[in-house]
Amino acid sequence: MRLSLSTTHGGQGVTLQTPTQTSASSLTPPVTPIGKEAGDPERSIPSPLEETNSEQTAAQVKRNVITPLRFSDDVEICRDSADRPIEFGRGAWSIVYKARSIPSAPAANLHTPPSSPITTSRILAVKAPLRRDARKVLQAEALTLTRLNLTPGYEQHVVPFHGLLSDSDALVMSAVPLALSTYIEDQADLRKKQPSTATMYDPVQGPDSWRDMARKLISGLAWLHDTAGIIHGDIKPHNVLLRSIAADESAFPHEPLLADFSSAIAIPSDSAQTPDPNHAAMSAFTPPFTAPELLTLASLKSGDVLSTPASDVFSLAATLIAAATGDLLLYPSANKMQRLAMARDGHRILDFTRSGSNGCRVPCRGFVEKLTQPAVAKDPTQRIPTQNWLVLASS
């Protein structure tokens, strides 16, 4: 049975189709393949919607999503020549494997000849929990991704999500192997091999490419906050994936996609309401990319301080500064405790960055400073809103 819900939002239709079968799979690396167990009876999947009124708006549809999308095909983890599972990366909660989907064979029909074997497969990224308490975190992330996939424009800003593997609580997404962190390191290495005094004051990837990248990233954050109504909570170069596109030689040749929504929280529709807390939000963080108000001793001890749109703005500004200098740590000459102390004084991030070996790439009154300075104000309420920031980036 296919469940189709059409709504109207800005002239675009939103359609949700729910598969009728799931795989009784278990993702316990490195056991593969992940597939249906023999004799596993077919079972229907509950609708992720509480109601199916065709007059609902897209915002109402997202609010009514109560269960995440499920992934129905079989999944097999890819292995290297030494028969080890191939990883795309890992974090505090999860590990991401390279995998391939194997479409489930259709049920046999006694009245028609058998069809040709299904041999097509697609490369995927499977995000599996690293520890037992991570399963709830990934369940919440799957629900967030399901809601995002119902939001018009998600294809341009969020890594594609295909569903949750129910028995393992692993997320199945499209494979986008290139992370912004890797791109930044590659561009920095290229500049080191080809030094030039003519470009020493420019971002490592070039001024035009950096501006284009900044505009795309800010556009994605504006969409996330204003259209999707979600706070990411952990923006950094490692959580931005890059999908290659055709572009002019001087333009940024990738489409940035936000990934890892394990710290995400919804923005309340009523400004007087407090966002629902996400206890995963501050369990793991990267100080240089974390807004300073989230790093105070009081907030770290209590764990009750929540991410806000303004903290996302700070994190993206720090990401843009790292992309300009080529230094993923932002303060590479400092030790771990020094970096934490500097991050707590994050409104001085441009001054701290200029004291580093590549600080000349963020000159005073240059275009990098002009774009990022309004986003790193000490008072979160004084930071530039995303729509105004997008106008500034596009000027």
DOVO-822986 format. One record per residue (C-alpha): x, z, y; residue number from 1; residue in one letter. Coordinates in pm, 1 decimal. Example, Ala and Ser with C-alpha at 12.3 -4.5 7.8 and 13.67 -1.06 7.14 Angstrom:
node x = 1230.0	z = 780.0	y = -450.0	n = 1	res = A .
node x = 1367.0	z = 714.0	y = -106.0	n = 2	res = S .
This chain:
node x = 0.0	z = 0.0	y = 0.0	n = 1	res = M .
node x = 137.4	z = -92.0	y = 339.5	n = 2	res = R .
node x = 50.2	z = 115.9	y = 639.8	n = 3	res = L .
node x = 56.2	z = -80.1	y = 961.8	n = 4	res = S .
node x = -2.4	z = 75.6	y = 1300.9	n = 5	res = L .
node x = -14.2	z = -142.5	y = 1609.9	n = 6	res = S .
node x = -1.9	z = 8.8	y = 1954.9	n = 7	res = T .
node x = 50.2	z = -120.5	y = 2303.6	n = 8	res = T .
node x = 343.0	z = -18.1	y = 2515.5	n = 9	res = H .
node x = 446.7	z = -243.3	y = 2797.3	n = 10	res = G .
node x = 301.6	z = -544.8	y = 2619.7	n = 11	res = G .
node x = 504.9	z = -489.0	y = 2303.3	n = 12	res = Q .
node x = 361.9	z = -409.5	y = 1963.1	n = 13	res = G .
node x = 497.7	z = -124.9	y = 1753.2	n = 14	res = V .
node x = 450.0	z = -163.7	y = 1378.9	n = 15	res = T .
node x = 536.4	z = 96.0	y = 1118.3	n = 16	res = L .
node x = 537.8	z = 1.8	y = 752.7	n = 17	res = Q .
node x = 571.2	z = 268.4	y = 491.1	n = 18	res = T .
node x = 706.6	z = 179.3	y = 144.9	n = 19	res = P .
node x = 522.6	z = 305.8	y = -157.0	n = 20	res = T .
node x = 813.3	z = 399.0	y = -378.2	n = 21	res = Q .
node x = 1121.1	z = 612.0	y = -342.6	n = 22	res = T .
node x = 1434.8	z = 646.4	y = -546.6	n = 23	res = S .
node x = 1481.9	z = 966.6	y = -738.1	n = 24	res = A .
node x = 1840.2	z = 950.4	y = -626.9	n = 25	res = S .
node x = 2108.2	z = 1206.1	y = -585.9	n = 26	res = S .
node x = 2405.9	z = 1161.7	y = -360.5	n = 27	res = L .
node x = 2677.0	z = 1385.7	y = -498.3	n = 28	res = T .
node x = 3002.9	z = 1207.9	y = -426.9	n = 29	res = P .
node x = 3164.8	z = 1040.6	y = -596.9	n = 30	res = P .
node x = 2885.9	z = 978.6	y = -852.1	n = 31	res = V .
node x = 2741.3	z = 628.0	y = -816.4	n = 32	res = T .
node x = 2524.4	z = 430.3	y = -829.0	n = 33	res = P .
node x = 2232.0	z = 606.0	y = -666.1	n = 34	res = I .
node x = 1919.7	z = 472.6	y = -820.7	n = 35	res = G .
node x = 1594.1	z = 547.8	y = -995.3	n = 36	res = K .
node x = 1617.3	z = 761.6	y = -1304.3	n = 37	res = E .
node x = 1479.9	z = 617.0	y = -1622.2	n = 38	res = A .
node x = 1116.8	z = 699.8	y = -1666.6	n = 39	res = G .
node x = 1070.1	z = 812.7	y = -1310.2	n = 40	res = D .
node x = 700.5	z = 751.3	y = -1234.8	n = 41	res = P .
node x = 596.4	z = 571.3	y = -924.4	n = 42	res = E .
node x = 489.1	z = 805.3	y = -650.1	n = 43	res = R .
node x = 344.6	z = 731.3	y = -312.8	n = 44	res = S .
node x = 512.4	z = 852.9	y = 4.4	n = 45	res = I .
node x = 306.3	z = 1049.0	y = 255.7	n = 46	res = P .
node x = 245.5	z = 866.8	y = 577.4	n = 47	res = S .
node x = 477.3	z = 972.7	y = 859.3	n = 48	res = P .
node x = 173.8	z = 973.4	y = 1088.6	n = 49	res = L .
node x = -93.0	z = 1234.6	y = 1125.8	n = 50	res = E .
node x = -349.2	z = 979.7	y = 1239.1	n = 51	res = E .
node x = -373.2	z = 603.7	y = 1271.7	n = 52	res = T .
node x = -583.9	z = 544.1	y = 1578.1	n = 53	res = N .
node x = -500.9	z = 192.7	y = 1698.0	n = 54	res = S .
node x = -568.6	z = 302.1	y = 2054.8	n = 55	res = E .
node x = -272.0	z = 538.5	y = 2060.5	n = 56	res = Q .
node x = 12.5	z = 479.3	y = 2301.4	n = 57	res = T .
node x = 370.6	z = 444.9	y = 2181.3	n = 58	res = A .
node x = 445.6	z = 796.8	y = 2311.9	n = 59	res = A .
node x = 156.0	z = 938.0	y = 2109.0	n = 60	res = Q .
node x = 274.8	z = 754.1	y = 1799.6	n = 61	res = V .
node x = 617.8	z = 915.8	y = 1827.2	n = 62	res = K .
node x = 467.6	z = 1262.7	y = 1872.7	n = 63	res = R .
node x = 251.1	z = 1212.7	y = 1564.9	n = 64	res = N .
node x = 543.5	z = 1120.2	y = 1340.8	n = 65	res = V .
node x = 577.8	z = 1424.6	y = 1117.0	n = 66	res = I .
node x = 791.2	z = 1290.4	y = 829.4	n = 67	res = T .
node x = 1086.5	z = 1050.9	y = 842.4	n = 68	res = P .
node x = 1098.3	z = 701.6	y = 702.2	n = 69	res = L .
node x = 1206.2	z = 684.3	y = 338.1	n = 70	res = R .
node x = 1454.0	z = 440.7	y = 186.8	n = 71	res = F .
node x = 1315.5	z = 279.4	y = -127.7	n = 72	res = S .
node x = 1598.2	z = 59.0	y = -258.6	n = 73	res = D .
node x = 1879.8	z = 173.6	y = -483.5	n = 74	res = D .
node x = 2210.7	z = 258.1	y = -316.7	n = 75	res = V .
node x = 2560.0	z = 227.5	y = -456.7	n = 76	res = E .
node x = 2868.8	z = 378.7	y = -290.6	n = 77	res = I .
node x = 3151.1	z = 127.3	y = -241.5	n = 78	res = C .
node x = 3489.8	z = 218.4	y = -387.9	n = 79	res = R .
node x = 3847.8	z = 121.4	y = -318.7	n = 80	res = D .
node x = 4105.9	z = -8.8	y = -567.2	n = 81	res = S .
node x = 4177.4	z = 347.8	y = -680.5	n = 82	res = A .
node x = 3806.2	z = 402.1	y = -754.5	n = 83	res = D .
node x = 3766.0	z = 641.8	y = -461.4	n = 84	res = R .
node x = 3453.1	z = 633.2	y = -242.4	n = 85	res = P .
node x = 3516.4	z = 446.4	y = 82.0	n = 86	res = I .
node x = 3450.3	z = 658.0	y = 390.5	n = 87	res = E .
node x = 3357.8	z = 545.1	y = 739.2	n = 88	res = F .
node x = 3414.4	z = 895.2	y = 874.2	n = 89	res = G .
node x = 3316.4	z = 1260.2	y = 850.9	n = 90	res = R .
node x = 3215.3	z = 1544.3	y = 1079.5	n = 91	res = G .
node x = 3117.4	z = 1910.6	y = 1075.9	n = 92	res = A .
node x = 2795.0	z = 1849.7	y = 884.9	n = 93	res = W .
node x = 2830.0	z = 1524.2	y = 697.6	n = 94	res = S .
node x = 3039.7	z = 1247.9	y = 551.6	n = 95	res = I .
node x = 2958.9	z = 878.9	y = 599.9	n = 96	res = V .
node x = 3019.5	z = 644.9	y = 306.3	n = 97	res = Y .
node x = 3031.5	z = 269.8	y = 289.8	n = 98	res = K .
node x = 2756.7	z = 161.2	y = 51.8	n = 99	res = A .
node x = 2548.5	z = -133.3	y = -55.7	n = 100	res = R .
node x = 2179.0	z = -156.4	y = -122.4	n = 101	res = S .
node x = 2045.1	z = -300.5	y = -443.8	n = 102	res = I .
node x = 1684.6	z = -418.8	y = -404.1	n = 103	res = P .
node x = 1456.7	z = -269.8	y = -665.0	n = 104	res = S .
node x = 1335.9	z = -517.1	y = -926.0	n = 105	res = A .
node x = 965.8	z = -603.3	y = -888.0	n = 106	res = P .
node x = 724.1	z = -490.2	y = -1154.9	n = 107	res = A .
node x = 689.8	z = -736.4	y = -1444.5	n = 108	res = A .
node x = 379.0	z = -953.3	y = -1451.6	n = 109	res = N .
node x = 268.6	z = -1061.5	y = -1798.7	n = 110	res = L .
node x = 74.7	z = -1362.1	y = -1664.9	n = 111	res = H .
node x = 365.0	z = -1528.4	y = -1479.9	n = 112	res = T .
node x = 717.1	z = -1631.5	y = -1583.8	n = 113	res = P .
node x = 994.7	z = -1384.3	y = -1491.8	n = 114	res = P .
node x = 1153.1	z = -1442.2	y = -1152.8	n = 115	res = S .
node x = 1522.8	z = -1503.2	y = -1096.9	n = 116	res = S .
node x = 1740.3	z = -1190.5	y = -1086.3	n = 117	res = P .
node x = 1778.4	z = -1032.9	y = -742.9	n = 118	res = I .
node x = 2146.7	z = -1049.2	y = -651.9	n = 119	res = T .
node x = 2136.0	z = -1007.0	y = -275.4	n = 120	res = T .
node x = 2261.6	z = -680.7	y = -125.1	n = 121	res = S .
node x = 2356.9	z = -553.1	y = 216.7	n = 122	res = R .
node x = 2634.8	z = -326.3	y = 336.5	n = 123	res = I .
node x = 2511.8	z = 9.2	y = 465.2	n = 124	res = L .
node x = 2639.2	z = 341.8	y = 594.9	n = 125	res = A .
node x = 2513.1	z = 644.2	y = 401.2	n = 126	res = V .
node x = 2545.5	z = 976.7	y = 582.1	n = 127	res = K .
node x = 2546.1	z = 1254.7	y = 321.4	n = 128	res = A .
node x = 2550.1	z = 1633.2	y = 374.8	n = 129	res = P .
node x = 2887.0	z = 1802.1	y = 332.6	n = 130	res = L .
node x = 2742.0	z = 2144.5	y = 262.0	n = 131	res = R .
node x = 2413.0	z = 2298.3	y = 159.0	n = 132	res = R .
node x = 2301.9	z = 2411.1	y = 506.0	n = 133	res = D .
node x = 2353.9	z = 2056.3	y = 637.5	n = 134	res = A .
node x = 2046.7	z = 1923.7	y = 457.8	n = 135	res = R .
node x = 1806.2	z = 2062.0	y = 718.2	n = 136	res = K .
node x = 2024.3	z = 1917.1	y = 992.5	n = 137	res = V .
node x = 2007.1	z = 1569.4	y = 838.0	n = 138	res = L .
node x = 1632.4	z = 1603.0	y = 779.5	n = 139	res = Q .
node x = 1585.5	z = 1673.8	y = 1150.7	n = 140	res = A .
node x = 1814.6	z = 1384.4	y = 1241.3	n = 141	res = E .
node x = 1613.3	z = 1151.2	y = 1015.5	n = 142	res = A .
node x = 1295.4	z = 1248.2	y = 1198.2	n = 143	res = L .
node x = 1462.5	z = 1185.1	y = 1535.5	n = 144	res = T .
node x = 1586.6	z = 845.1	y = 1420.0	n = 145	res = L .
node x = 1241.7	z = 756.4	y = 1288.4	n = 146	res = T .
node x = 1089.1	z = 832.5	y = 1627.1	n = 147	res = R .
node x = 1362.0	z = 639.9	y = 1806.3	n = 148	res = L .
node x = 1296.5	z = 338.7	y = 1584.2	n = 149	res = N .
node x = 936.7	z = 341.8	y = 1707.2	n = 150	res = L .
node x = 1052.3	z = 319.8	y = 2070.6	n = 151	res = T .
node x = 1065.0	z = -26.6	y = 2229.5	n = 152	res = P .
node x = 1423.3	z = -137.0	y = 2294.5	n = 153	res = G .
node x = 1587.2	z = 79.9	y = 2028.4	n = 154	res = Y .
node x = 1763.0	z = -220.4	y = 1872.4	n = 155	res = E .
node x = 1993.5	z = -248.2	y = 2174.6	n = 156	res = Q .
node x = 2088.7	z = 118.4	y = 2204.4	n = 157	res = H .
node x = 2073.4	z = 303.3	y = 1869.7	n = 158	res = V .
node x = 2236.1	z = 242.2	y = 1533.5	n = 159	res = V .
node x = 1966.5	z = 91.0	y = 1303.5	n = 160	res = P .
node x = 1809.8	z = 348.8	y = 1071.4	n = 161	res = F .
node x = 1660.8	z = 242.4	y = 737.7	n = 162	res = H .
node x = 1535.4	z = 568.4	y = 594.2	n = 163	res = G .
node x = 1607.3	z = 897.2	y = 422.1	n = 164	res = L .
node x = 1705.0	z = 937.4	y = 55.3	n = 165	res = L .
node x = 1465.2	z = 1217.4	y = -31.2	n = 166	res = S .
node x = 1650.5	z = 1381.2	y = -319.5	n = 167	res = D .
node x = 1986.7	z = 1400.9	y = -143.6	n = 168	res = S .
node x = 1873.3	z = 1417.4	y = 222.3	n = 169	res = D .
node x = 2120.0	z = 1139.5	y = 303.0	n = 170	res = A .
node x = 2056.6	z = 898.7	y = 589.0	n = 171	res = L .
node x = 2074.7	z = 524.0	y = 529.3	n = 172	res = V .
node x = 2180.8	z = 316.8	y = 831.1	n = 173	res = M .
node x = 2325.4	z = -22.8	y = 906.7	n = 174	res = S .
node x = 2703.0	z = -32.2	y = 875.4	n = 175	res = A .
node x = 2870.4	z = -65.2	y = 1216.2	n = 176	res = V .
node x = 3232.9	z = 13.2	y = 1125.2	n = 177	res = P .
node x = 3391.4	z = -0.8	y = 1472.9	n = 178	res = L .
node x = 3368.8	z = 319.6	y = 1678.3	n = 179	res = A .
node x = 3443.7	z = 336.4	y = 2050.1	n = 180	res = L .
node x = 3717.4	z = 589.8	y = 1972.8	n = 181	res = S .
node x = 3899.0	z = 334.3	y = 1757.6	n = 182	res = T .
node x = 3853.0	z = 64.7	y = 2021.9	n = 183	res = Y .
node x = 4003.6	z = 292.7	y = 2289.0	n = 184	res = I .
node x = 4306.5	z = 368.3	y = 2072.0	n = 185	res = E .
node x = 4358.2	z = -0.6	y = 1994.3	n = 186	res = D .
node x = 4344.6	z = -95.5	y = 2362.9	n = 187	res = Q .
node x = 4586.5	z = 183.9	y = 2453.3	n = 188	res = A .
node x = 4832.3	z = 70.5	y = 2184.4	n = 189	res = D .
node x = 4808.6	z = -286.8	y = 2311.1	n = 190	res = L .
node x = 4896.8	z = -177.1	y = 2665.2	n = 191	res = R .
node x = 5194.4	z = 19.9	y = 2536.8	n = 192	res = K .
node x = 5325.8	z = -289.9	y = 2362.0	n = 193	res = K .
node x = 5266.6	z = -507.1	y = 2668.3	n = 194	res = Q .
node x = 5343.5	z = -284.1	y = 2970.1	n = 195	res = P .
node x = 5294.3	z = -431.3	y = 3314.5	n = 196	res = S .
node x = 5317.4	z = -280.7	y = 3662.1	n = 197	res = T .
node x = 5047.7	z = -525.0	y = 3771.8	n = 198	res = A .
node x = 4786.2	z = -351.9	y = 3553.6	n = 199	res = T .
node x = 4912.5	z = 7.9	y = 3555.5	n = 200	res = M .
node x = 4628.1	z = 120.3	y = 3784.8	n = 201	res = Y .
node x = 4355.3	z = -46.7	y = 3578.5	n = 202	res = D .
node x = 4168.8	z = 86.1	y = 3272.7	n = 203	res = P .
node x = 4354.6	z = 2.6	y = 2953.1	n = 204	res = V .
node x = 4094.5	z = -257.4	y = 2851.6	n = 205	res = Q .
node x = 4090.3	z = -425.5	y = 3191.5	n = 206	res = G .
node x = 3871.7	z = -356.9	y = 3498.8	n = 207	res = P .
node x = 3595.7	z = -610.4	y = 3432.6	n = 208	res = D .
node x = 3557.8	z = -513.5	y = 3067.4	n = 209	res = S .
node x = 3549.4	z = -141.7	y = 3156.4	n = 210	res = W .
node x = 3281.8	z = -195.9	y = 3421.0	n = 211	res = R .
node x = 3069.4	z = -397.7	y = 3177.5	n = 212	res = D .
node x = 3110.7	z = -133.8	y = 2907.0	n = 213	res = M .
node x = 3021.0	z = 144.7	y = 3152.6	n = 214	res = A .
node x = 2705.7	z = -37.5	y = 3260.8	n = 215	res = R .
node x = 2594.9	z = -86.5	y = 2898.9	n = 216	res = K .
node x = 2661.2	z = 276.5	y = 2807.0	n = 217	res = L .
node x = 2478.8	z = 412.2	y = 3111.6	n = 218	res = I .
node x = 2189.4	z = 174.5	y = 3040.4	n = 219	res = S .
node x = 2169.4	z = 313.7	y = 2687.3	n = 220	res = G .
node x = 2166.2	z = 673.4	y = 2811.8	n = 221	res = L .
node x = 1897.1	z = 590.9	y = 3069.1	n = 222	res = A .
node x = 1685.2	z = 439.6	y = 2789.3	n = 223	res = W .
node x = 1741.5	z = 744.6	y = 2568.4	n = 224	res = L .
node x = 1634.8	z = 991.1	y = 2837.6	n = 225	res = H .
node x = 1365.0	z = 802.8	y = 3025.2	n = 226	res = D .
node x = 1205.7	z = 585.6	y = 2755.1	n = 227	res = T .
node x = 1274.2	z = 766.6	y = 2427.9	n = 228	res = A .
node x = 1261.3	z = 1117.8	y = 2575.5	n = 229	res = G .
node x = 1561.0	z = 1242.0	y = 2375.5	n = 230	res = I .
node x = 1873.0	z = 1438.7	y = 2470.6	n = 231	res = I .
node x = 2165.3	z = 1332.3	y = 2252.1	n = 232	res = H .
node x = 2364.1	z = 1655.0	y = 2280.5	n = 233	res = G .
node x = 2699.9	z = 1529.1	y = 2150.0	n = 234	res = D .
node x = 2807.5	z = 1214.7	y = 2334.7	n = 235	res = I .
node x = 3174.7	z = 1127.0	y = 2283.9	n = 236	res = K .
node x = 3372.8	z = 814.2	y = 2188.4	n = 237	res = P .
node x = 3344.4	z = 895.1	y = 1817.2	n = 238	res = H .
node x = 2963.0	z = 888.4	y = 1836.2	n = 239	res = N .
node x = 2936.8	z = 544.2	y = 1995.1	n = 240	res = V .
node x = 2949.5	z = 247.2	y = 1757.8	n = 241	res = L .
node x = 3028.4	z = -106.7	y = 1873.2	n = 242	res = L .
node x = 2845.9	z = -416.9	y = 1751.5	n = 243	res = R .
node x = 3030.5	z = -739.8	y = 1831.0	n = 244	res = S .
node x = 2854.7	z = -994.1	y = 2051.5	n = 245	res = I .
node x = 2947.3	z = -1319.9	y = 2219.6	n = 246	res = A .
node x = 3080.3	z = -1251.5	y = 2568.6	n = 247	res = A .
node x = 3294.2	z = -1398.8	y = 2842.7	n = 248	res = D .
node x = 3666.1	z = -1338.2	y = 2813.9	n = 249	res = E .
node x = 3665.4	z = -1066.7	y = 3081.2	n = 250	res = S .
node x = 3342.2	z = -897.3	y = 2967.9	n = 251	res = A .
node x = 3306.6	z = -620.5	y = 2712.1	n = 252	res = F .
node x = 3261.0	z = -804.5	y = 2379.9	n = 253	res = P .
node x = 3049.6	z = -536.2	y = 2213.0	n = 254	res = H .
node x = 2707.2	z = -379.2	y = 2229.5	n = 255	res = E .
node x = 2743.0	z = 1.5	y = 2225.5	n = 256	res = P .
node x = 2505.5	z = 187.3	y = 1992.9	n = 257	res = L .
node x = 2455.3	z = 563.1	y = 2004.8	n = 258	res = L .
node x = 2502.1	z = 738.1	y = 1670.9	n = 259	res = A .
node x = 2498.3	z = 1091.1	y = 1524.7	n = 260	res = D .
node x = 2179.6	z = 1254.7	y = 1650.2	n = 261	res = F .
node x = 2237.1	z = 1580.4	y = 1460.9	n = 262	res = S .
node x = 2243.6	z = 1771.5	y = 1791.9	n = 263	res = S .
node x = 1954.6	z = 1583.7	y = 1954.2	n = 264	res = A .
node x = 1650.9	z = 1756.5	y = 2105.0	n = 265	res = I .
node x = 1334.3	z = 1616.8	y = 2257.0	n = 266	res = A .
node x = 1270.5	z = 1632.1	y = 2630.5	n = 267	res = I .
node x = 935.5	z = 1810.4	y = 2683.8	n = 268	res = P .
node x = 664.1	z = 1599.2	y = 2840.8	n = 269	res = S .
node x = 584.7	z = 1896.9	y = 3065.0	n = 270	res = D .
node x = 880.0	z = 1992.6	y = 3285.2	n = 271	res = S .
node x = 766.0	z = 2356.5	y = 3272.6	n = 272	res = A .
node x = 817.8	z = 2369.6	y = 2897.2	n = 273	res = Q .
node x = 1144.9	z = 2460.4	y = 2727.2	n = 274	res = T .
node x = 1286.2	z = 2213.2	y = 2473.7	n = 275	res = P .
node x = 1263.7	z = 2314.9	y = 2109.8	n = 276	res = D .
node x = 1604.1	z = 2459.4	y = 2018.4	n = 277	res = P .
node x = 1829.2	z = 2273.2	y = 1778.2	n = 278	res = N .
node x = 2052.4	z = 2529.4	y = 1612.6	n = 279	res = H .
node x = 2297.3	z = 2256.7	y = 1511.8	n = 280	res = A .
node x = 2357.9	z = 2161.8	y = 1873.5	n = 281	res = A .
node x = 2640.1	z = 2403.2	y = 1948.0	n = 282	res = M .
node x = 2769.4	z = 2457.9	y = 1596.1	n = 283	res = S .
node x = 3041.7	z = 2198.9	y = 1648.6	n = 284	res = A .
node x = 3161.0	z = 2046.9	y = 1973.0	n = 285	res = F .
node x = 3456.2	z = 1870.4	y = 2132.2	n = 286	res = T .
node x = 3548.0	z = 2066.8	y = 2446.6	n = 287	res = P .
node x = 3673.9	z = 1784.6	y = 2674.2	n = 288	res = P .
node x = 3345.6	z = 1595.1	y = 2628.0	n = 289	res = F .
node x = 3116.5	z = 1898.9	y = 2650.0	n = 290	res = T .
node x = 2956.1	z = 1992.9	y = 2980.7	n = 291	res = A .
node x = 3118.8	z = 2309.7	y = 3124.0	n = 292	res = P .
node x = 2791.5	z = 2504.5	y = 3148.3	n = 293	res = E .
node x = 2769.4	z = 2487.9	y = 2767.3	n = 294	res = L .
node x = 3119.2	z = 2632.6	y = 2723.9	n = 295	res = L .
node x = 3088.4	z = 2964.2	y = 2904.0	n = 296	res = T .
node x = 3160.1	z = 3274.9	y = 2698.4	n = 297	res = L .
node x = 2799.4	z = 3387.6	y = 2735.6	n = 298	res = A .
node x = 2656.3	z = 3059.8	y = 2608.9	n = 299	res = S .
node x = 2897.5	z = 3040.9	y = 2315.6	n = 300	res = L .
node x = 2818.9	z = 3398.4	y = 2209.1	n = 301	res = K .
node x = 2443.5	z = 3370.1	y = 2239.4	n = 302	res = S .
node x = 2403.8	z = 3011.7	y = 2120.9	n = 303	res = G .
node x = 2082.8	z = 2991.2	y = 2322.6	n = 304	res = D .
node x = 2202.5	z = 2749.0	y = 2591.4	n = 305	res = V .
node x = 2054.8	z = 2407.0	y = 2524.5	n = 306	res = L .
node x = 2183.8	z = 2063.4	y = 2609.7	n = 307	res = S .
node x = 2010.4	z = 1888.7	y = 2898.7	n = 308	res = T .
node x = 1999.2	z = 1535.8	y = 3037.5	n = 309	res = P .
node x = 2260.5	z = 1651.9	y = 3291.5	n = 310	res = A .
node x = 2496.6	z = 1766.9	y = 3013.6	n = 311	res = S .
node x = 2458.8	z = 1425.2	y = 2848.2	n = 312	res = D .
node x = 2551.6	z = 1263.3	y = 3180.8	n = 313	res = V .
node x = 2868.6	z = 1473.2	y = 3200.0	n = 314	res = F .
node x = 2963.2	z = 1386.6	y = 2840.4	n = 315	res = S .
node x = 2922.8	z = 1014.3	y = 2902.3	n = 316	res = L .
node x = 3131.3	z = 1036.5	y = 3220.5	n = 317	res = A .
node x = 3408.1	z = 1208.2	y = 3022.6	n = 318	res = A .
node x = 3380.9	z = 931.8	y = 2762.1	n = 319	res = T .
node x = 3423.0	z = 666.1	y = 3032.7	n = 320	res = L .
node x = 3728.6	z = 845.9	y = 3171.6	n = 321	res = I .
node x = 3883.4	z = 858.1	y = 2823.2	n = 322	res = A .
node x = 3815.0	z = 485.0	y = 2785.4	n = 323	res = A .
node x = 3990.9	z = 418.4	y = 3116.3	n = 324	res = A .
node x = 4305.5	z = 618.8	y = 3035.8	n = 325	res = T .
node x = 4322.4	z = 547.6	y = 2662.7	n = 326	res = G .
node x = 4358.1	z = 921.8	y = 2590.1	n = 327	res = D .
node x = 4090.2	z = 1044.6	y = 2349.3	n = 328	res = L .
node x = 4186.6	z = 1407.0	y = 2411.8	n = 329	res = L .
node x = 4164.5	z = 1353.0	y = 2790.5	n = 330	res = L .
node x = 4432.4	z = 1623.3	y = 2833.3	n = 331	res = Y .
node x = 4686.5	z = 1516.6	y = 2568.4	n = 332	res = P .
node x = 4973.6	z = 1735.8	y = 2689.3	n = 333	res = S .
node x = 4769.9	z = 2057.0	y = 2661.3	n = 334	res = A .
node x = 4723.1	z = 2269.6	y = 2350.4	n = 335	res = N .
node x = 4385.4	z = 2356.9	y = 2203.0	n = 336	res = K .
node x = 4327.4	z = 2673.0	y = 2408.7	n = 337	res = M .
node x = 4441.5	z = 2502.0	y = 2728.1	n = 338	res = Q .
node x = 4202.7	z = 2214.1	y = 2666.3	n = 339	res = R .
node x = 3917.1	z = 2460.6	y = 2622.4	n = 340	res = L .
node x = 4007.2	z = 2635.4	y = 2947.8	n = 341	res = A .
node x = 4024.1	z = 2303.3	y = 3132.0	n = 342	res = M .
node x = 3694.1	z = 2191.4	y = 2979.5	n = 343	res = A .
node x = 3526.5	z = 2507.5	y = 3109.4	n = 344	res = R .
node x = 3640.9	z = 2394.0	y = 3452.8	n = 345	res = D .
node x = 3512.1	z = 2044.6	y = 3376.7	n = 346	res = G .
node x = 3411.0	z = 1954.2	y = 3732.0	n = 347	res = H .
node x = 3786.1	z = 1907.6	y = 3790.4	n = 348	res = R .
node x = 3816.1	z = 1660.3	y = 3503.6	n = 349	res = I .
node x = 3944.9	z = 1378.6	y = 3726.2	n = 350	res = L .
node x = 4220.3	z = 1599.0	y = 3869.4	n = 351	res = D .
node x = 4319.3	z = 1716.3	y = 3521.7	n = 352	res = F .
node x = 4320.9	z = 1358.7	y = 3393.7	n = 353	res = T .
node x = 4547.8	z = 1240.0	y = 3675.0	n = 354	res = R .
node x = 4805.3	z = 1500.0	y = 3573.9	n = 355	res = S .
node x = 4840.8	z = 1327.0	y = 3236.8	n = 356	res = G .
node x = 5072.3	z = 1044.6	y = 3143.5	n = 357	res = S .
node x = 4803.4	z = 780.3	y = 3203.0	n = 358	res = N .
node x = 4649.4	z = 940.2	y = 3509.6	n = 359	res = G .
node x = 4750.6	z = 643.7	y = 3723.3	n = 360	res = C .
node x = 4467.8	z = 448.2	y = 3557.7	n = 361	res = R .
node x = 4217.4	z = 668.7	y = 3743.4	n = 362	res = V .
node x = 4344.4	z = 636.7	y = 4101.8	n = 363	res = P .
node x = 4187.9	z = 828.1	y = 4391.0	n = 364	res = C .
node x = 3896.8	z = 638.7	y = 4547.3	n = 365	res = R .
node x = 3919.9	z = 375.5	y = 4273.1	n = 366	res = G .
node x = 3616.6	z = 230.4	y = 4096.9	n = 367	res = F .
node x = 3654.7	z = 464.7	y = 3795.7	n = 368	res = V .
node x = 3640.9	z = 768.6	y = 4021.9	n = 369	res = E .
node x = 3351.2	z = 630.0	y = 4225.4	n = 370	res = K .
node x = 3142.4	z = 580.5	y = 3911.1	n = 371	res = L .
node x = 3227.0	z = 906.5	y = 3732.9	n = 372	res = T .
node x = 3260.8	z = 1157.8	y = 4017.0	n = 373	res = Q .
node x = 2882.6	z = 1193.3	y = 4077.5	n = 374	res = P .
node x = 2832.4	z = 1258.6	y = 3706.5	n = 375	res = A .
node x = 3070.4	z = 1555.0	y = 3671.3	n = 376	res = V .
node x = 2945.1	z = 1782.2	y = 3950.8	n = 377	res = A .
node x = 2986.4	z = 2153.1	y = 3875.7	n = 378	res = K .
node x = 2617.6	z = 2222.6	y = 3933.3	n = 379	res = D .
node x = 2418.5	z = 2032.7	y = 3667.0	n = 380	res = P .
node x = 2128.8	z = 1985.6	y = 3910.0	n = 381	res = T .
node x = 2360.6	z = 1794.5	y = 4143.1	n = 382	res = Q .
node x = 2469.5	z = 1538.8	y = 3883.3	n = 383	res = R .
node x = 2346.3	z = 1186.9	y = 3933.5	n = 384	res = I .
node x = 2026.9	z = 1096.2	y = 3739.7	n = 385	res = P .
node x = 2067.2	z = 819.0	y = 3485.4	n = 386	res = T .
node x = 1855.7	z = 563.3	y = 3673.1	n = 387	res = Q .
node x = 2055.4	z = 613.8	y = 3994.5	n = 388	res = N .
node x = 2373.1	z = 602.3	y = 3789.9	n = 389	res = W .
node x = 2269.9	z = 271.0	y = 3638.1	n = 390	res = L .
node x = 2210.2	z = 128.7	y = 3986.3	n = 391	res = V .
node x = 2557.6	z = 244.1	y = 4089.4	n = 392	res = L .
node x = 2715.3	z = 91.2	y = 3778.2	n = 393	res = A .
node x = 2537.4	z = -239.8	y = 3838.6	n = 394	res = S .
node x = 2641.4	z = -268.3	y = 4203.5	n = 395	res = S .
